[in-house]
Amino acid sequence: MAELKKILVSLPDSLLREVDEIVAIEKKNRSEFIREAMKLYIRERHRLEIRERMKKGYKEMARINAALTEEGLNTDIISLEVYETILSECE
């Protein structure tokens, strides 16, 4: 494990009581509990950041797909017009 540093944390009495209840049930100490809580918070924060980046990526891909669809539709319309012109000349 990396070198440990001591910090001072101020908590409201009600929160400290809840922490103490949990550490008693899980047979841990406050330091272990706080380390785990901090790791959990950091993991969750990373997960949310990744989710937001994915949302932005999906929105960007939707915009690109819509533009490609529009371009393909315009090409199809032009091809259809050329085809109809050729057919009308054959009559």
N, C-alpha and C positions, 0 to 999 in steps of 0.2 A: 504494500500500500504506500501511496505517496506520503510525504512528510505532512503531519497534521499541524494545523494552526488553530489556536484558540481564538474564539470570537465571543463577544457579549451580545446576547439577544434579549430584547425586552418584549414580554408578552403580557397580554391582559390575563388576569387571574382565571377567568373562565376558560380561556384557550389552554392555559397551562394545566388546569385540572383535567381537561379532555386528553391532552397529551400524556399526562401521568397515568390516567386510566388505561390508555392504549399500551403504554410501555410496560405496565404491570401485567396486563393480559398476555402480551407477546414476549414477556421476559427479556426486554431490551432496556437500554438506558436512553436518556434523553438525547445524547449525542448521536447514537445510532439512528434513532427515530428522525432527528432533524436531517441527518445526512441522506437517509432514504427519501424523506419528503422533498428535499432539494433536488435530488436526482430525478424523482418522479416529475416534479415541476418542469425541470429542464427538458426531459424527454417529451413531455406533453407539449411544451412550447415549440420544440423542433418539429413535432408531428403537425401542429397547426400551421407552422410556417411552410412546411412542405405542401400541405393541403391547399394553402392560399396560392402558392406558386403553380400547383397543378390546375387550379381553377382558372388562373390567368392564362395558362397554356391552352386549356380547352377552349376558352373564349377566343383566343387568337386563332386557333385551328378552325373554329366555327366560322370566323370571319374569312379566313383563307379559303375554306371549302365553299362558302357562299360565292366568293369572287370567281373561283374556278367553275362552279356550276353555271354562273351567269355567262362566263366566257364560252363554255361549252354550248349553252343554249343559243347564244348569238351565232356561233359557228353552224349549229344545226339549222337555224332559220335561214342563214345565207345559203347553205347547201340545198335546202328545200326550194328556195327561190330560184336558184340556178337550175335545179332539176325541173321545176315547173316551166321555166323559160325554154329549156331544151324540148320538153314534151309539147309545148304550144307551137314550137317551130316545126315539129314533125307532122302536125295536122294539116 
